[in-house]
Amino acid sequence: MTTDTKTRKMPAAVILTAGAEARIAHLMSEAPADAIGVKLSTPRRGCSGLAYSVDYVTEEAKFDEKIETPGGIFYIDGASVLYLVGSTMDWREDDFTAGFVFENPNAKGACGCGESFMV
């Protein structure tokens, strides 16, 4: 008896909009020489407990999720994936602000200034 198994590609934990992908490409075009990509993590910070942090990364970590975008590699911190599954990440700019914006279905609340969130 033989067992035939098929591997199904899992969807990414975070969906990147075209704006987010373009911003990652821009960041990688100006990245330090040792940067291999950009990484999203959720460090403990702010009055609600967790914050979004996007930083350059110089080496892959074993449990990080890796997403290849047209402009460079995007990593999601392995310890943060649970808080981010199903989220959408966008880049938005207007006359007064510019930054990554997250739509996170796991967030149960956020602080008044928008600095942090809770799950």
TIVO-2410 file (N, C-alpha, C; in nm, 3 decimals):
# residues 119
REC num residu      c1      c2      c3 atome chaine
REC   1      M   0.085  -0.118   0.000     N      A
REC   1      M   0.000   0.000   0.000    CA      A
REC   1      M   0.090   0.124   0.000     C      A
REC   2      T   0.059   0.217  -0.086     N      A
REC   2      T   0.134   0.342  -0.090    CA      A
REC   2      T   0.044   0.456  -0.047     C      A
REC   3      T   0.104   0.550   0.014     N      A
REC   3      T   0.031   0.669   0.058    CA      A
REC   3      T   0.075   0.784  -0.028     C      A
REC   4      D  -0.019   0.844  -0.095     N      A
REC   4      D   0.010   0.959  -0.181    CA      A
REC   4      D  -0.032   1.085  -0.108     C      A
REC   5      T   0.064   1.166  -0.073     N      A
REC   5      T   0.031   1.289  -0.002    CA      A
REC   5      T   0.054   1.409  -0.092     C      A
REC   6      K  -0.027   1.509  -0.072     N      A
REC   6      K  -0.012   1.633  -0.146    CA      A
REC   6      K   0.014   1.744  -0.046     C      A
REC   7      T   0.105   1.829  -0.083     N      A
REC   7      T   0.130   1.945   0.003    CA      A
REC   7      T   0.055   2.064  -0.052     C      A
REC   8      R  -0.014   2.129   0.038     N      A
REC   8      R  -0.089   2.248   0.002    CA      A
REC   8      R  -0.016   2.367   0.057     C      A
REC   9      K   0.004   2.466  -0.029     N      A
REC   9      K   0.071   2.588   0.016    CA      A
REC   9      K  -0.024   2.663   0.109     C      A
REC  10      M   0.026   2.694   0.226     N      A
REC  10      M  -0.053   2.767   0.325    CA      A
REC  10      M  -0.057   2.914   0.288     C      A
REC  11      P  -0.172   2.979   0.310     N      A
REC  11      P  -0.176   3.123   0.284    CA      A
REC  11      P  -0.089   3.197   0.384     C      A
REC  12      A  -0.039   3.311   0.343     N      A
REC  12      A   0.045   3.392   0.432    CA      A
REC  12      A  -0.037   3.439   0.551     C      A
REC  13      A   0.027   3.453   0.665     N      A
REC  13      A  -0.041   3.500   0.786    CA      A
REC  13      A  -0.090   3.643   0.771     C      A
REC  14      V  -0.016   3.724   0.694     N      A
REC  14      V  -0.051   3.864   0.672    CA      A
REC  14      V  -0.060   3.889   0.522     C      A
REC  15      I  -0.167   3.953   0.481     N      A
REC  15      I  -0.184   3.992   0.341    CA      A
REC  15      I  -0.124   4.130   0.323     C      A
REC  16      L  -0.038   4.144   0.225     N      A
REC  16      L   0.024   4.273   0.195    CA      A
REC  16      L  -0.048   4.337   0.077     C      A
REC  17      T  -0.089   4.461   0.091     N      A
REC  17      T  -0.150   4.532  -0.020    CA      A
REC  17      T  -0.040   4.575  -0.117     C      A
REC  18      A  -0.081   4.623  -0.234     N      A
REC  18      A   0.016   4.675  -0.331    CA      A
REC  18      A   0.095   4.791  -0.272     C      A
REC  19      G   0.029   4.874  -0.191     N      A
REC  19      G   0.097   4.986  -0.127    CA      A
REC  19      G   0.204   4.939  -0.029     C      A
REC  20      A   0.174   4.833   0.048     N      A
REC  20      A   0.272   4.779   0.143    CA      A
REC  20      A   0.390   4.718   0.067     C      A
REC  21      E   0.361   4.646  -0.041     N      A
REC  21      E   0.469   4.587  -0.120    CA      A
REC  21      E   0.558   4.694  -0.181     C      A
REC  22      A   0.497   4.801  -0.228     N      A
REC  22      A   0.575   4.911  -0.287    CA      A
REC  22      A   0.663   4.976  -0.180     C      A
REC  23      R   0.611   4.991  -0.059     N      A
REC  23      R   0.691   5.052   0.048    CA      A
REC  23      R   0.805   4.959   0.089     C      A
REC  24      I   0.782   4.829   0.092     N      A
REC  24      I   0.890   4.734   0.122    CA      A
REC  24      I   0.998   4.745   0.016     C      A
REC  25      A   0.959   4.757  -0.111     N      A
REC  25      A   1.057   4.773  -0.219    CA      A
REC  25      A   1.137   4.901  -0.198     C      A
REC  26      H   1.070   5.010  -0.160     N      A
REC  26      H   1.139   5.137  -0.134    CA      A
REC  26      H   1.237   5.123  -0.018     C      A
REC  27      L   1.192   5.060   0.091     N      A
REC  27      L   1.279   5.040   0.207    CA      A
REC  27      L   1.401   4.957   0.170     C      A
REC  28      M   1.381   4.851   0.091     N      A
REC  28      M   1.493   4.766   0.053    CA      A
REC  28      M   1.588   4.837  -0.042     C      A
REC  29      S   1.538   4.932  -0.120     N      A
REC  29      S   1.626   5.006  -0.210    CA      A
REC  29      S   1.720   5.099  -0.132     C      A
REC  30      E   1.682   5.134  -0.009     N      A
REC  30      E   1.763   5.221   0.075    CA      A
REC  30      E   1.818   5.149   0.198     C      A
REC  31      A   1.810   5.017   0.199     N      A
REC  31      A   1.848   4.938   0.316    CA      A
REC  31      A   1.999   4.935   0.336     C      A
REC  32      P   2.040   4.914   0.461     N      A
REC  32      P   2.182   4.894   0.487    CA      A
REC  32      P   2.231   4.771   0.408     C      A
REC  33      A   2.359   4.767   0.379     N      A
REC  33      A   2.415   4.661   0.296    CA      A
REC  33      A   2.391   4.521   0.351     C      A
REC  34      D   2.384   4.506   0.483     N      A
REC  34      D   2.368   4.372   0.540    CA      A
REC  34      D   2.222   4.331   0.558     C      A
REC  35      A   2.126   4.414   0.521     N      A
REC  35      A   1.984   4.381   0.536    CA      A
REC  35      A   1.942   4.280   0.430     C      A
REC  36      I   1.871   4.175   0.475     N      A
REC  36      I   1.821   4.074   0.381    CA      A
REC  36      I   1.670   4.088   0.362     C      A
REC  37      G   1.607   4.173   0.440     N      A
REC  37      G   1.463   4.191   0.428    CA      A
REC  37      G   1.411   4.285   0.535     C      A
REC  38      V   1.279   4.288   0.544     N      A
REC  38      V   1.208   4.371   0.642    CA      A
REC  38      V   1.123   4.275   0.726     C      A
REC  39      K   1.118   4.302   0.857     N      A
REC  39      K   1.049   4.211   0.948    CA      A
REC  39      K   0.943   4.282   1.031     C      A
REC  40      L   0.826   4.219   1.039     N      A
REC  40      L   0.716   4.267   1.122    CA      A
REC  40      L   0.714   4.187   1.251     C      A
REC  41      S   0.709   4.258   1.363     N      A
REC  41      S   0.697   4.191   1.493    CA      A
REC  41      S   0.597   4.268   1.578     C      A
REC  42      T   0.561   4.209   1.691     N      A
REC  42      T   0.466   4.272   1.783    CA      A
REC  42      T   0.526   4.275   1.924     C      A
REC  43      P   0.620   4.366   1.948     N      A
REC  43      P   0.680   4.375   2.082    CA      A
REC  43      P   0.578   4.426   2.184     C      A
REC  44      R   0.602   4.393   2.309     N      A
REC  44      R   0.518   4.444   2.418    CA      A
REC  44      R   0.552   4.591   2.439     C      A
REC  45      R   0.449   4.674   2.419     N      A
REC  45      R   0.470   4.819   2.430    CA      A
REC  45      R   0.334   4.888   2.439     C      A
REC  46      G   0.334   5.006   2.491     N      A
REC  46      G   0.213   5.088   2.495    CA      A
REC  46      G   0.117   5.047   2.605     C      A
REC  47      C   0.007   5.118   2.614     N      A
REC  47      C  -0.087   5.093   2.723    CA      A
REC  47      C  -0.181   4.975   2.696     C      A
REC  48      S  -0.188   4.926   2.572     N      A
REC  48      S  -0.273   4.811   2.543    CA      A
REC  48      S  -0.196   4.680   2.537     C      A
REC  49      G  -0.065   4.685   2.536     N      A
REC  49      G   0.013   4.563   2.547    CA      A
REC  49      G   0.103   4.527   2.431     C      A
REC  50      L   0.057   4.538   2.306     N      A
REC  50      L   0.136   4.500   2.190    CA      A
REC  50      L   0.137   4.615   2.089     C      A
REC  51      A   0.246   4.625   2.015     N      A
REC  51      A   0.257   4.728   1.911    CA      A
REC  51      A   0.310   4.662   1.785     C      A
REC  52      Y   0.290   4.725   1.673     N      A
REC  52      Y   0.347   4.678   1.546    CA      A
REC  52      Y   0.484   4.743   1.528     C      A
REC  53      S   0.581   4.663   1.489     N      A
REC  53      S   0.715   4.716   1.465    CA      A
REC  53      S   0.767   4.657   1.334     C      A
REC  54      V   0.816   4.744   1.246     N      A
REC  54      V   0.873   4.701   1.118    CA      A
REC  54      V   1.018   4.747   1.116     C      A
REC  55      D   1.108   4.651   1.098     N      A
REC  55      D   1.251   4.680   1.105    CA      A
REC  55      D   1.326   4.601   0.998     C      A
REC  56      Y   1.447   4.647   0.967     N      A
REC  56      Y   1.534   4.569   0.880    CA      A
REC  56      Y   1.580   4.445   0.955     C      A
REC  57      V   1.605   4.339   0.882     N      A
REC  57      V   1.656   4.216   0.941    CA      A
REC  57      V   1.782   4.174   0.864     C      A
REC  58      T   1.881   4.124   0.938     N      A
REC  58      T   2.008   4.087   0.876    CA      A
REC  58      T   2.028   3.936   0.865     C      A
REC  59      E   1.944   3.859   0.933     N      A
REC  59      E   1.953   3.713   0.920    CA      A
REC  59      E   1.817   3.651   0.948     C      A
REC  60      E   1.793   3.536   0.885     N      A
REC  60      E   1.666   3.466   0.905    CA      A
REC  60      E   1.665   3.397   1.040     C      A
REC  61      A   1.551   3.404   1.106     N      A
REC  61      A   1.531   3.330   1.230    CA      A
REC  61      A   1.452   3.203   1.197     C      A
REC  62      K   1.478   3.098   1.268     N      A
REC  62      K   1.424   2.965   1.237    CA      A
REC  62      K   1.271   2.963   1.221     C      A
REC  63      F   1.198   3.027   1.307     N      A
REC  63      F   1.052   3.016   1.305    CA      A
REC  63      F   0.980   3.134   1.240     C      A
REC  64      D   1.053   3.226   1.182     N      A
REC  64      D   0.990   3.339   1.115    CA      A
REC  64      D   0.921   3.293   0.987     C      A
REC  65      E   0.807   3.357   0.957     N      A
REC  65      E   0.741   3.331   0.830    CA      A
REC  65      E   0.808   3.419   0.726     C      A
REC  66      K   0.827   3.365   0.608     N      A
REC  66      K   0.898   3.436   0.500    CA      A
REC  66      K   0.803   3.454   0.382     C      A
REC  67      I   0.785   3.580   0.341     N      A
REC  67      I   0.699   3.611   0.227    CA      A
REC  67      I   0.784   3.683   0.123     C      A
REC  68      E   0.789   3.628   0.003     N      A
REC  68      E   0.866   3.693  -0.104    CA      A
REC  68      E   0.776   3.791  -0.176     C      A
REC  69      T   0.818   3.917  -0.181     N      A
REC  69      T   0.743   4.020  -0.251    CA      A
REC  69      T   0.828   4.065  -0.370     C      A
REC  70      P   0.769   4.135  -0.465     N      A
REC  70      P   0.847   4.182  -0.580    CA      A
REC  70      P   0.966   4.272  -0.542     C      A
REC  71      G   0.955   4.342  -0.429     N      A
REC  71      G   1.061   4.436  -0.390    CA      A
REC  71      G   1.155   4.385  -0.284     C      A
REC  72      G   1.134   4.266  -0.233     N      A
REC  72      G   1.222   4.212  -0.130    CA      A
REC  72      G   1.150   4.114  -0.039     C      A
REC  73      I   1.226   4.058   0.052     N      A
REC  73      I   1.172   3.957   0.143    CA      A
REC  73      I   1.109   4.026   0.264     C      A
REC  74      F   0.990   3.978   0.301     N      A
REC  74      F   0.917   4.029   0.416    CA      A
REC  74      F   0.904   3.914   0.516     C      A
REC  75      Y   0.950   3.937   0.637     N      A
REC  75      Y   0.944   3.835   0.740    CA      A
REC  75      Y   0.841   3.873   0.845     C      A
REC  76      I   0.780   3.770   0.906     N      A
REC  76      I   0.692   3.790   1.020    CA      A
REC  76      I   0.753   3.713   1.136     C      A
REC  77      D   0.777   3.782   1.244     N      A
REC  77      D   0.835   3.721   1.362    CA      A
REC  77      D   0.754   3.599   1.403     C      A
REC  78      G   0.822   3.487   1.425     N      A
REC  78      G   0.756   3.362   1.458    CA      A
REC  78      G   0.668   3.371   1.583     C      A
REC  79      A   0.712   3.447   1.682     N      A
REC  79      A   0.634   3.462   1.805    CA      A
REC  79      A   0.515   3.555   1.788     C      A
REC  80      S   0.512   3.631   1.679     N      A
REC  80      S   0.404   3.727   1.656    CA      A
REC  80      S   0.295   3.675   1.562     C      A
REC  81      V   0.323   3.567   1.490     N      A
REC  81      V   0.229   3.518   1.389    CA      A
REC  81      V   0.090   3.496   1.448     C      A
REC  82      L   0.084   3.438   1.567     N      A
REC  82      L  -0.045   3.409   1.630    CA      A
REC  82      L  -0.132   3.533   1.644     C      A
REC  83      Y  -0.070   3.648   1.671     N      A
REC  83      Y  -0.145   3.772   1.690    CA      A
REC  83      Y  -0.184   3.838   1.557     C      A
REC  84      L  -0.125   3.790   1.446     N      A
REC  84      L  -0.140   3.858   1.318    CA      A
REC  84      L  -0.216   3.779   1.211     C      A
REC  85      V  -0.245   3.653   1.235     N      A
REC  85      V  -0.310   3.570   1.134    CA      A
REC  85      V  -0.438   3.637   1.083     C      A
REC  86      G  -0.448   3.650   0.952     N      A
REC  86      G  -0.566   3.709   0.890    CA      A
REC  86      G  -0.559   3.860   0.874     C      A
REC  87      S  -0.449   3.920   0.914     N      A
REC  87      S  -0.435   4.066   0.908    CA      A
REC  87      S  -0.400   4.113   0.767     C      A
REC  88      T  -0.430   4.238   0.740     N      A
REC  88      T  -0.390   4.305   0.617    CA      A
REC  88      T  -0.299   4.421   0.656     C      A
REC  89      M  -0.188   4.433   0.583     N      A
REC  89      M  -0.093   4.541   0.608    CA      A
REC  89      M  -0.091   4.631   0.485     C      A
REC  90      D  -0.109   4.761   0.506     N      A
REC  90      D  -0.112   4.857   0.397    CA      A
REC  90      D  -0.016   4.971   0.430     C      A
REC  91      W   0.024   5.045   0.329     N      A
REC  91      W   0.101   5.168   0.347    CA      A
REC  91      W   0.013   5.282   0.302     C      A
REC  92      R  -0.006   5.382   0.388     N      A
REC  92      R  -0.089   5.496   0.353    CA      A
REC  92      R  -0.014   5.625   0.381     C      A
REC  93      E  -0.032   5.720   0.290     N      A
REC  93      E   0.028   5.854   0.303    CA      A
REC  93      E  -0.078   5.958   0.273     C      A
REC  94      D  -0.074   6.065   0.349     N      A
REC  94      D  -0.154   6.182   0.315    CA      A
REC  94      D  -0.070   6.306   0.347     C      A
REC  95      D  -0.132   6.422   0.350     N      A
REC  95      D  -0.057   6.545   0.373    CA      A
REC  95      D   0.008   6.552   0.512     C      A
REC  96      F  -0.043   6.477   0.608     N      A
REC  96      F   0.004   6.492   0.746    CA      A
REC  96      F   0.072   6.368   0.804     C      A
REC  97      T   0.042   6.251   0.752     N      A
REC  97      T   0.099   6.128   0.809    CA      A
REC  97      T   0.138   6.031   0.699     C      A
REC  98      A   0.224   5.939   0.735     N      A
REC  98      A   0.261   5.829   0.647    CA      A
REC  98      A   0.299   5.712   0.736     C      A
REC  99      G   0.253   5.593   0.702     N      A
REC  99      G   0.289   5.477   0.782    CA      A
REC  99      G   0.215   5.353   0.741     C      A
REC 100      F   0.262   5.243   0.795     N      A
REC 100      F   0.193   5.116   0.775    CA      A
REC 100      F   0.066   5.117   0.858     C      A
REC 101      V  -0.041   5.065   0.801     N      A
REC 101      V  -0.170   5.056   0.868    CA      A
REC 101      V  -0.211   4.909   0.868     C      A
REC 102      F  -0.261   4.862   0.981     N      A
REC 102      F  -0.295   4.721   0.997    CA      A
REC 102      F  -0.444   4.705   1.024     C      A
REC 103      E  -0.504   4.612   0.953     N      A
REC 103      E  -0.641   4.568   0.983    CA      A
REC 103      E  -0.624   4.429   1.041     C      A
REC 104      N  -0.641   4.417   1.172     N      A
REC 104      N  -0.612   4.294   1.242    CA      A
REC 104      N  -0.739   4.239   1.306     C      A
REC 105      P  -0.793   4.128   1.254     N      A
REC 105      P  -0.916   4.073   1.311    CA      A
REC 105      P  -0.898   4.015   1.451     C      A
REC 106      N  -0.773   3.997   1.494     N      A
REC 106      N  -0.745   3.941   1.627    CA      A
REC 106      N  -0.742   4.048   1.736     C      A
REC 107      A  -0.729   4.174   1.697     N      A
REC 107      A  -0.721   4.283   1.795    CA      A
REC 107      A  -0.857   4.303   1.860     C      A
REC 108      K  -0.858   4.297   1.991     N      A
REC 108      K  -0.983   4.315   2.067    CA      A
REC 108      K  -1.000   4.458   2.115     C      A
REC 109      G  -0.896   4.538   2.100     N      A
REC 109      G  -0.902   4.677   2.141    CA      A
REC 109      G  -0.770   4.744   2.113     C      A
REC 110      A  -0.771   4.875   2.123     N      A
REC 110      A  -0.649   4.954   2.101    CA      A
REC 110      A  -0.650   5.073   2.196     C      A
REC 111      C  -0.534   5.128   2.217     N      A
REC 111      C  -0.527   5.247   2.302    CA      A
REC 111      C  -0.580   5.367   2.223     C      A
REC 112      G  -0.607   5.474   2.291     N      A
REC 112      G  -0.666   5.592   2.228    CA      A
REC 112      G  -0.578   5.656   2.123     C      A
REC 113      C  -0.448   5.648   2.139     N      A
REC 113      C  -0.359   5.714   2.042    CA      A
REC 113      C  -0.325   5.622   1.925     C      A
REC 114      G  -0.365   5.495   1.932     N      A
REC 114      G  -0.338   5.402   1.823    CA      A
REC 114      G  -0.199   5.342   1.825     C      A
REC 115      E  -0.124   5.366   1.931     N      A
REC 115      E   0.013   5.316   1.944    CA      A
REC 115      E   0.018   5.165   1.965     C      A
REC 116      S  -0.080   5.109   2.037     N      A
REC 116      S  -0.075   4.968   2.070    CA      A
REC 116      S  -0.213   4.904   2.062     C      A
REC 117      F  -0.213   4.770   2.068     N      A
REC 117      F  -0.338   4.695   2.060    CA      A
REC 117      F  -0.333   4.576   2.156     C      A
REC 118      M  -0.449   4.514   2.179     N      A
REC 118      M  -0.455   4.394   2.263    CA      A
REC 118      M  -0.530   4.285   2.190     C      A
REC 119      V  -0.497   4.161   2.225     N      A
REC 119      V  -0.565   4.045   2.165    CA      A
REC 119      V  -0.635   3.965   2.271     C      A
***
